[in-house]
């Protein structure tokens, strides 16, 4: 319980923590080479790891991106969701995942496209509807994220992953800004994205069964 309570403190560890827009810009500019490793991203997030990692994994899926970005992001989100459910205070990823890399160009493209929206949301977001001041709330959050993560793994290419990606971004931003309304709005959008993808899959399977 104390570990989960500590997660709530990650958002208020300093009087003036860096804004998300500042950290996102830093990720794309720091370091050298054409690719950015997952370890570099996690290290750049610092103490606000869980919340900002959700935003980072949502960003590439908010745009039309080729496979296997949705699949990789989905599996990483499953790992994060399970850690929230079981009460970890800080994100942990296996070394094999940390060694994976993403093209710096793709990360920069996602950040540049999302930055105006991120800054706009930062101006509107504010602490309200404090849903995650209790340990049990973080476990419920993990369960909700697990549903979206599974949806992302099985999402339709491009059109299926975009609403879930947007949802993850909104939820992560809501957690950082302690805005419960923003978090709930993001989750609602994510559920609609999951329902769309699964509905399409069911329709295709039903049609195939009639044909054969």
ZABA-880544 format. One line per field, with one value per residue: x, y, z of N, C-alpha, C in turn; residue number from 1. Coordinates in Angstrom, 1 decimal. Layout:
<nodes>
n.x <- X; ...
n.y <- Y; ...
n.z <- Z; ...
ca.x <- X; ...
ca.y <- Y; ...
ca.z <- Z; ...
c.x <- X; ...
c.y <- Y; ...
c.z <- Z; ...
num <- NUM; ...
</nodes>
This chain:
<nodes>
n.x <- 0.8; 1.9; 3.8; 2.2; 1.0; 3.2; 3.4; 1.5; 2.8; 4.7; 4.0; 4.2; 6.8; 8.5; 8.4; 8.1; 7.8; 9.2; 7.3; 5.3; 5.6; 8.1; 9.8; 9.2; 10.3; 12.9; 13.6; 13.8; 15.9; 18.2; 21.2; 22.8; 22.9; 20.8; 18.7; 16.6; 16.9; 14.7; 15.5; 16.8; 14.6; 13.1; 14.9; 15.0; 12.5; 12.5; 11.5; 8.8; 7.9; 5.8; 3.5; 4.4; 5.5; 3.2; 2.2; 4.3; 4.2; 1.7; 1.8; 3.2; 1.2; -0.9; -0.8; -0.8; 1.0; 3.4; 3.3; 5.6; 4.7; 2.4; 2.0; 4.3; 4.2; 1.8; 2.4; 4.3; 2.7; 1.0; 2.7; 3.3; 0.7; 0.2; 2.1; 1.2; -1.2; -0.2; 1.1; 3.7; 6.0; 7.5; 8.2; 9.2; 11.1; 12.1; 15.5; 15.8; 13.8; 14.4; 16.6; 15.7; 15.0; 13.8; 13.3; 14.8; 13.7; 11.0; 10.1; 10.6; 8.8; 6.3; 6.3; 6.6; 4.2; 2.3; 2.9; 1.6; -1.0; -0.5; 0.6; -1.7; -3.5; -2.1; -2.5; -5.2; -5.6; -5.9; -5.6; -8.2; -11.1; -10.0; -8.9; -7.0; -5.7; -5.6; -4.4; -5.9; -7.1; -5.1; -4.7; -7.1; -6.9; -4.7; -6.0; -7.9; -6.1; -5.0; -7.0; -7.1; -4.6; -4.5; -6.4; -4.8; -2.8; -4.3; -5.3; -6.7; -4.6; -3.3; -6.0; -7.3; -5.5; -5.2; -7.3; -6.9; -4.3; -4.5; -6.1; -4.5; -2.5; -4.1; -4.8; -2.4; -1.5; -3.5; -3.0; -0.4; -1.0; -2.8; -5.5; -8.5; -10.8; -9.8; -8.4; -10.5; -11.9; -10.1; -9.9; -12.6; -12.5; -10.6; -12.0; -14.0; -12.4; -11.3; -13.7; -14.5; -12.4; -12.6; -15.2; -15.1; -13.4; -15.0; -17.1; -15.9; -15.1; -17.6; -18.7; -17.0; -17.5; -20.1; -19.6; -18.0
n.y <- -1.2; 1.2; 1.5; 2.0; 4.4; 6.0; 6.3; 8.2; 10.4; 10.9; 12.9; 15.2; 15.8; 17.9; 21.5; 22.9; 21.1; 19.8; 20.6; 18.4; 18.9; 20.0; 17.8; 16.0; 17.2; 17.2; 14.5; 13.9; 15.5; 15.0; 13.1; 11.0; 9.8; 7.8; 6.4; 5.9; 4.5; 2.4; 2.5; 5.0; 6.6; 6.0; 6.7; 9.4; 10.2; 10.1; 10.6; 10.7; 8.4; 6.3; 7.8; 9.5; 7.6; 6.4; 8.4; 8.6; 6.1; 6.3; 8.3; 7.7; 6.0; 7.7; 8.7; 7.9; 5.1; 2.7; -1.0; -2.6; -0.9; -0.4; -3.0; -3.5; -1.3; -1.9; -4.4; -3.4; -1.7; -3.5; -4.7; -2.5; -1.9; -4.3; -4.0; -1.7; -2.8; -4.7; -3.1; -1.8; 0.9; 2.3; 2.2; -0.9; -2.5; -5.2; -6.0; -6.8; -5.4; -2.8; -2.5; -2.3; -0.2; 2.9; 4.6; 7.8; 9.7; 9.0; 9.2; 12.0; 13.0; 12.2; 13.6; 16.3; 16.6; 16.2; 18.2; 20.9; 20.2; 19.0; 21.2; 22.8; 21.3; 21.3; 23.9; 23.9; 21.8; 21.0; 20.5; 18.4; 16.6; 14.4; 11.4; 9.5; 9.4; 7.4; 4.1; 1.9; 3.0; 3.3; 0.6; 0.0; 1.8; 0.5; -1.8; -0.7; 0.3; -2.0; -3.2; -1.4; -1.7; -4.4; -4.0; -2.4; -4.1; -5.9; -4.1; -2.7; -2.0; 1.2; 2.8; 1.6; 1.9; 4.6; 6.0; 4.7; 5.3; 8.1; 8.1; 7.0; 9.0; 11.2; 10.1; 9.8; 12.4; 13.5; 12.2; 13.2; 15.9; 15.8; 15.7; 14.4; 14.4; 14.6; 12.3; 10.4; 11.0; 10.4; 7.6; 6.8; 7.4; 5.6; 3.1; 3.3; 3.1; 0.5; -1.0; -0.5; -1.7; -4.4; -4.9; -4.7; -6.9; -9.0; -8.8; -9.4; -12.0; -13.2; -12.8; -14.3; -16.8; -17.3; -17.4; -19.6
n.z <- 0.0; 0.8; -1.2; -3.5; -2.6; -2.7; -5.5; -6.1; -5.1; -7.0; -8.7; -7.5; -6.5; -6.7; -6.4; -8.7; -11.1; -14.3; -17.3; -19.3; -22.0; -22.1; -21.3; -23.3; -25.6; -24.9; -25.0; -27.7; -28.5; -27.0; -26.8; -29.4; -32.8; -35.0; -33.8; -30.9; -27.8; -25.7; -23.1; -22.9; -23.1; -20.9; -18.8; -19.2; -18.3; -15.6; -12.2; -12.6; -13.9; -14.5; -15.3; -17.4; -19.1; -20.1; -21.7; -23.6; -24.8; -25.9; -27.8; -30.4; -31.5; -31.9; -34.3; -37.9; -38.0; -39.1; -38.7; -36.5; -34.5; -32.9; -31.9; -30.3; -28.5; -27.3; -25.9; -24.2; -22.7; -21.5; -19.7; -18.0; -17.1; -15.6; -13.6; -12.2; -11.3; -9.5; -7.7; -8.0; -7.4; -9.2; -12.7; -14.2; -16.7; -18.7; -19.5; -22.2; -23.5; -22.9; -24.4; -27.0; -29.8; -31.3; -34.3; -34.4; -36.0; -36.3; -33.6; -33.2; -35.1; -34.1; -31.7; -32.5; -34.0; -32.0; -30.1; -30.2; -29.3; -26.8; -25.4; -25.4; -23.9; -21.5; -20.7; -20.1; -18.3; -14.8; -11.3; -10.3; -9.4; -7.8; -8.3; -7.8; -5.3; -3.6; -2.8; -3.8; -6.0; -7.9; -8.6; -9.9; -12.0; -13.3; -14.2; -16.0; -17.9; -18.7; -20.2; -22.4; -23.3; -24.2; -26.2; -27.9; -28.8; -30.4; -32.2; -35.2; -38.0; -38.2; -38.3; -36.2; -34.0; -33.5; -32.0; -29.5; -28.9; -28.7; -26.4; -24.4; -24.3; -23.3; -20.8; -19.6; -19.5; -17.9; -15.5; -14.8; -14.5; -12.5; -13.1; -12.9; -14.5; -17.1; -17.3; -17.2; -19.5; -21.4; -21.0; -21.7; -24.5; -25.2; -24.7; -26.6; -28.9; -28.6; -28.7; -31.3; -32.8; -32.0; -32.7; -35.5; -36.1; -35.2; -37.0; -39.4; -38.9; -38.6; -41.1; -42.6; -41.7; -42.6; -45.3; -45.6
ca.x <- 0.0; 2.8; 4.4; 1.2; 0.8; 4.3; 3.2; 0.8; 3.7; 5.6; 3.6; 4.4; 8.1; 9.1; 7.4; 7.9; 8.4; 9.1; 6.1; 5.4; 6.1; 9.6; 10.4; 9.1; 11.2; 14.3; 13.9; 14.2; 17.1; 19.3; 21.8; 23.2; 22.5; 19.5; 17.7; 16.5; 16.5; 13.7; 16.2; 17.0; 13.3; 12.8; 15.8; 14.7; 11.3; 12.8; 10.6; 7.4; 8.0; 4.6; 2.5; 4.9; 5.7; 1.9; 2.1; 5.3; 3.7; 0.5; 2.1; 3.3; 0.0; -1.9; -0.6; -0.7; 2.3; 3.4; 3.6; 4.9; 4.7; 1.2; 2.2; 5.4; 3.6; 0.7; 3.0; 4.9; 1.6; 0.5; 3.7; 3.1; -0.6; 0.3; 2.9; 0.2; -2.2; 0.4; 1.6; 5.0; 6.0; 8.2; 8.1; 10.4; 11.0; 13.2; 16.6; 15.6; 12.9; 15.2; 17.6; 15.0; 15.1; 12.9; 13.9; 14.6; 12.8; 9.6; 9.8; 10.5; 7.6; 5.2; 6.4; 6.3; 2.8; 1.5; 3.3; 0.6; -2.1; 0.0; 0.6; -3.0; -4.1; -1.4; -3.1; -6.6; -5.6; -5.7; -6.0; -9.6; -11.6; -8.8; -9.3; -5.8; -5.0; -5.6; -3.7; -6.8; -7.4; -4.1; -5.0; -8.2; -6.3; -4.0; -7.0; -8.4; -5.0; -4.8; -8.0; -6.7; -3.3; -4.9; -7.0; -3.8; -2.2; -5.1; -6.0; -6.6; -3.5; -3.6; -7.3; -7.7; -4.6; -5.2; -8.1; -6.3; -3.1; -5.0; -6.6; -3.3; -1.9; -4.9; -4.8; -1.1; -1.5; -4.4; -2.3; 0.6; -1.6; -3.8; -6.8; -9.3; -11.7; -9.0; -8.1; -11.7; -12.2; -9.1; -10.4; -13.8; -12.1; -10.0; -13.0; -14.6; -11.4; -11.3; -15.0; -14.4; -11.5; -13.2; -16.5; -14.7; -12.9; -16.2; -17.9; -15.1; -15.2; -19.0; -18.9; -16.2; -18.2; -21.2; -19.1; -17.5
ca.y <- 0.0; 2.4; 1.7; 2.7; 5.7; 6.7; 6.7; 9.5; 11.5; 11.2; 14.0; 16.4; 15.7; 19.2; 22.6; 23.3; 20.0; 20.2; 20.3; 17.3; 19.4; 20.2; 16.5; 15.3; 17.9; 16.8; 13.2; 13.9; 16.3; 14.5; 11.9; 11.0; 8.6; 7.8; 5.7; 6.2; 3.2; 2.5; 2.9; 6.4; 7.3; 5.7; 7.5; 10.8; 10.5; 10.3; 10.1; 10.6; 7.4; 5.7; 8.7; 10.0; 6.5; 6.1; 9.4; 8.3; 5.0; 6.7; 9.3; 7.1; 5.4; 8.7; 9.0; 6.7; 4.6; 1.3; -2.0; -3.2; 0.0; -0.7; -4.3; -3.3; -0.4; -2.7; -5.3; -2.6; -1.1; -4.6; -4.8; -1.3; -2.1; -5.3; -3.4; -0.9; -3.7; -5.4; -2.2; -1.2; 2.3; 2.8; 1.2; -1.7; -3.1; -6.2; -5.5; -7.0; -4.4; -1.5; -2.4; -2.0; 1.2; 3.5; 5.6; 9.1; 10.5; 8.6; 9.8; 13.4; 13.3; 12.1; 14.7; 17.6; 16.7; 16.3; 19.2; 21.9; 19.7; 18.8; 22.5; 23.3; 20.5; 21.7; 25.1; 23.6; 20.8; 21.5; 19.4; 18.3; 15.2; 13.6; 9.9; 8.6; 9.7; 6.2; 3.0; 1.1; 3.7; 3.0; -0.7; 0.2; 2.4; -0.5; -2.7; 0.0; 0.4; -3.4; -3.3; -0.6; -2.3; -5.6; -3.5; -1.9; -5.3; -6.4; -3.0; -2.6; -1.1; 2.7; 3.4; 1.1; 2.2; 6.0; 6.4; 4.1; 6.1; 9.4; 7.9; 6.9; 10.4; 12.0; 9.6; 10.1; 13.9; 13.7; 11.7; 14.2; 17.2; 15.4; 16.0; 13.2; 14.5; 14.4; 10.8; 9.6; 11.3; 9.5; 6.2; 6.7; 7.4; 4.3; 2.1; 3.3; 2.5; -1.0; -1.5; -0.4; -2.8; -5.8; -5.0; -5.0; -8.3; -9.9; -8.7; -10.1; -13.5; -13.6; -12.8; -15.4; -18.1; -17.4; -17.7; -21.0
ca.z <- 0.0; 0.8; -2.5; -4.3; -2.2; -3.2; -6.9; -6.1; -4.8; -8.1; -9.5; -6.7; -5.9; -6.7; -6.4; -10.1; -12.0; -15.7; -18.0; -20.2; -23.3; -22.0; -21.3; -24.6; -26.5; -24.4; -25.4; -29.1; -28.8; -26.2; -27.4; -30.7; -33.5; -35.7; -33.1; -29.5; -27.1; -24.7; -21.9; -23.0; -22.9; -19.4; -18.0; -19.4; -17.6; -14.2; -11.1; -13.1; -14.9; -15.0; -16.0; -18.7; -20.0; -20.8; -22.7; -24.6; -25.6; -26.7; -28.9; -31.8; -31.9; -32.2; -35.7; -38.8; -38.0; -39.6; -37.8; -35.4; -33.4; -32.1; -31.2; -29.3; -27.5; -26.6; -25.0; -23.1; -21.9; -20.7; -18.6; -17.1; -16.4; -14.5; -12.5; -11.5; -10.6; -8.4; -6.7; -8.1; -7.2; -10.3; -13.8; -14.5; -18.0; -18.8; -20.3; -23.6; -24.0; -22.8; -25.5; -28.2; -30.2; -32.2; -35.1; -33.9; -36.9; -35.9; -32.3; -33.4; -35.9; -33.2; -30.7; -33.2; -34.3; -30.8; -29.2; -30.0; -28.5; -25.5; -24.7; -25.2; -22.8; -20.3; -20.3; -19.7; -17.2; -13.5; -10.3; -10.0; -9.3; -7.4; -8.3; -7.6; -4.1; -2.8; -3.4; -4.6; -7.3; -8.9; -9.1; -10.8; -13.2; -14.0; -14.8; -17.1; -18.9; -19.3; -21.3; -23.5; -23.8; -25.0; -27.4; -28.8; -29.4; -31.5; -32.9; -36.6; -38.4; -38.4; -37.9; -34.9; -33.0; -33.3; -30.8; -28.3; -28.7; -28.1; -25.1; -23.5; -24.1; -22.4; -19.5; -19.0; -19.2; -16.7; -14.3; -14.5; -14.1; -11.4; -13.6; -13.0; -15.7; -18.3; -17.3; -17.5; -20.9; -22.2; -20.9; -22.5; -25.9; -25.4; -24.8; -28.0; -29.9; -28.4; -29.2; -32.8; -33.4; -31.8; -33.5; -36.9; -36.1; -35.1; -38.2; -40.4; -38.6; -38.8; -42.5; -43.1; -41.3; -43.5; -46.6; -45.7
c.x <- 0.9; 3.5; 3.5; 1.0; 2.0; 4.2; 2.4; 1.7; 4.6; 5.3; 3.9; 5.8; 8.8; 8.1; 7.1; 8.5; 8.3; 7.8; 6.4; 6.0; 7.6; 10.3; 10.3; 10.1; 12.7; 14.6; 14.4; 15.5; 18.3; 19.9; 22.2; 22.7; 21.1; 18.4; 17.8; 16.1; 15.4; 14.3; 16.5; 15.7; 13.0; 13.6; 15.5; 13.4; 11.5; 11.7; 9.1; 7.1; 6.7; 3.7; 3.1; 5.2; 4.4; 1.8; 3.0; 4.8; 2.4; 0.8; 2.3; 2.1; -1.2; -1.8; -0.6; 0.7; 2.3; 3.6; 5.1; 4.8; 3.6; 1.4; 3.2; 4.8; 2.6; 1.3; 3.7; 3.9; 1.0; 1.4; 3.5; 1.8; -0.5; 1.1; 2.0; -0.7; -1.5; 1.2; 3.0; 5.0; 6.7; 8.2; 9.4; 10.1; 12.2; 14.3; 16.5; 14.8; 13.7; 16.2; 17.0; 15.1; 14.1; 13.6; 13.7; 13.7; 11.4; 9.2; 9.6; 9.2; 6.4; 5.1; 6.0; 4.8; 1.9; 1.7; 2.2; -0.5; -1.7; 0.0; -0.7; -3.7; -3.4; -2.0; -4.5; -6.6; -5.3; -6.1; -7.5; -10.0; -10.5; -9.2; -8.2; -5.0; -5.0; -5.0; -4.7; -7.1; -6.4; -4.2; -6.1; -7.7; -5.5; -4.9; -7.5; -7.3; -4.8; -5.8; -7.6; -5.4; -3.6; -5.6; -5.9; -3.1; -2.9; -5.8; -5.8; -5.4; -4.0; -4.9; -7.7; -6.8; -4.7; -6.1; -7.5; -5.1; -3.5; -5.5; -5.5; -2.6; -2.7; -4.9; -3.5; -1.0; -2.4; -3.7; -1.2; 0.0; -2.6; -5.2; -7.7; -10.3; -11.0; -8.7; -9.3; -12.1; -11.3; -9.6; -11.6; -13.5; -11.5; -10.9; -13.7; -13.7; -11.3; -12.6; -15.0; -13.6; -12.1; -14.5; -16.1; -14.2; -14.1; -17.0; -17.2; -15.2; -16.6; -19.2; -18.2; -16.9; -19.4; -20.8; -18.7; -18.4
c.y <- 1.3; 2.6; 2.4; 4.1; 6.6; 7.1; 8.0; 10.6; 11.8; 12.4; 15.3; 16.4; 17.0; 20.3; 23.0; 22.2; 20.4; 19.8; 19.1; 17.7; 19.5; 18.8; 15.8; 15.9; 17.4; 15.4; 13.1; 14.6; 15.7; 13.3; 12.0; 9.7; 8.7; 7.1; 6.0; 4.9; 3.5; 2.9; 4.4; 7.2; 7.2; 6.6; 9.0; 11.2; 10.7; 9.8; 10.0; 9.5; 6.8; 6.6; 9.1; 8.8; 6.2; 7.1; 9.0; 7.1; 5.3; 7.5; 8.7; 6.5; 6.4; 9.2; 7.7; 6.2; 3.1; 0.3; -2.2; -2.2; -0.2; -1.9; -4.1; -2.4; -1.1; -3.6; -4.5; -2.1; -2.2; -4.8; -3.7; -1.5; -3.2; -4.8; -2.5; -1.7; -4.3; -4.4; -1.7; 0.3; 3.0; 1.8; 0.4; -2.4; -4.1; -5.6; -5.6; -5.9; -3.0; -1.3; -2.1; -0.5; 1.6; 4.5; 7.0; 10.0; 10.2; 9.3; 11.3; 13.8; 13.2; 13.2; 16.0; 17.7; 16.9; 17.5; 20.3; 21.5; 19.5; 20.1; 23.1; 22.6; 21.0; 23.0; 24.9; 22.7; 21.5; 20.4; 19.5; 16.9; 14.2; 12.1; 9.1; 9.0; 8.5; 5.0; 2.1; 1.7; 3.4; 1.5; -0.7; 0.8; 1.4; -1.5; -2.0; 0.1; -1.0; -3.6; -2.6; -1.2; -3.5; -5.1; -3.0; -3.0; -5.8; -5.4; -3.2; -1.7; 0.3; 3.1; 2.8; 1.6; 3.7; 6.4; 5.9; 4.9; 7.5; 9.2; 7.7; 8.2; 11.2; 11.4; 9.9; 11.6; 14.2; 13.3; 12.7; 15.5; 17.0; 15.9; 14.8; 13.2; 14.1; 12.9; 10.0; 9.8; 10.4; 8.1; 5.9; 6.6; 6.1; 3.2; 2.1; 2.8; 1.0; -1.6; -1.5; -1.5; -4.1; -6.0; -5.3; -6.4; -9.3; -9.9; -9.5; -11.6; -14.0; -13.7; -14.0; -16.7; -18.3; -17.9; -19.2; -22.0
c.z <- 0.0; -0.5; -3.5; -3.9; -2.7; -4.7; -7.0; -5.9; -6.0; -8.9; -8.7; -6.0; -5.9; -6.9; -7.9; -11.1; -13.5; -16.3; -18.9; -21.5; -23.3; -22.0; -22.6; -25.6; -26.1; -24.9; -26.8; -29.4; -28.1; -26.9; -28.8; -31.4; -34.1; -34.9; -31.6; -28.8; -26.1; -23.4; -21.8; -22.6; -21.4; -18.5; -18.1; -18.6; -16.1; -13.2; -11.5; -14.1; -15.4; -15.8; -17.4; -19.7; -20.8; -21.9; -23.9; -25.5; -26.4; -27.9; -30.3; -32.4; -32.2; -33.6; -36.6; -38.8; -38.5; -38.5; -37.7; -34.2; -32.4; -31.2; -30.0; -28.2; -26.7; -25.5; -23.8; -22.1; -21.0; -19.5; -17.6; -16.4; -15.3; -13.3; -11.6; -10.7; -9.3; -7.5; -6.8; -8.0; -8.4; -11.4; -13.9; -15.9; -18.1; -19.7; -21.8; -24.2; -23.9; -23.9; -26.9; -28.5; -31.2; -33.0; -34.6; -34.7; -36.6; -34.6; -32.5; -34.2; -35.0; -32.2; -31.3; -33.5; -33.1; -29.9; -29.1; -29.1; -27.1; -24.7; -24.5; -24.0; -21.5; -19.8; -19.6; -18.4; -15.9; -12.5; -10.0; -10.0; -8.9; -7.2; -7.7; -6.4; -3.2; -3.6; -4.3; -6.0; -8.4; -9.4; -10.1; -12.1; -14.0; -14.7; -16.1; -18.2; -19.5; -20.4; -22.5; -24.2; -24.7; -26.3; -28.4; -29.5; -30.5; -32.3; -34.4; -37.0; -38.7; -37.8; -36.5; -33.7; -32.6; -32.1; -29.5; -27.9; -28.1; -26.7; -24.1; -23.3; -23.1; -21.0; -18.8; -18.6; -18.0; -15.4; -13.8; -13.9; -12.9; -11.8; -13.8; -14.2; -16.9; -18.4; -17.7; -18.9; -21.8; -22.2; -21.7; -24.0; -26.2; -25.6; -26.1; -29.0; -29.8; -29.0; -30.7; -33.4; -33.2; -32.6; -35.0; -37.0; -36.1; -36.4; -39.3; -40.2; -38.9; -40.3; -43.1; -42.8; -42.2; -44.9; -46.7; -45.0
num <- 1; 2; 3; 4; 5; 6; 7; 8; 9; 10; 11; 12; 13; 14; 15; 16; 17; 18; 19; 20; 21; 22; 23; 24; 25; 26; 27; 28; 29; 30; 31; 32; 33; 34; 35; 36; 37; 38; 39; 40; 41; 42; 43; 44; 45; 46; 47; 48; 49; 50; 51; 52; 53; 54; 55; 56; 57; 58; 59; 60; 61; 62; 63; 64; 65; 66; 67; 68; 69; 70; 71; 72; 73; 74; 75; 76; 77; 78; 79; 80; 81; 82; 83; 84; 85; 86; 87; 88; 89; 90; 91; 92; 93; 94; 95; 96; 97; 98; 99; 100; 101; 102; 103; 104; 105; 106; 107; 108; 109; 110; 111; 112; 113; 114; 115; 116; 117; 118; 119; 120; 121; 122; 123; 124; 125; 126; 127; 128; 129; 130; 131; 132; 133; 134; 135; 136; 137; 138; 139; 140; 141; 142; 143; 144; 145; 146; 147; 148; 149; 150; 151; 152; 153; 154; 155; 156; 157; 158; 159; 160; 161; 162; 163; 164; 165; 166; 167; 168; 169; 170; 171; 172; 173; 174; 175; 176; 177; 178; 179; 180; 181; 182; 183; 184; 185; 186; 187; 188; 189; 190; 191; 192; 193; 194; 195; 196; 197; 198; 199; 200; 201; 202; 203; 204; 205; 206; 207; 208; 209; 210; 211; 212
</nodes>
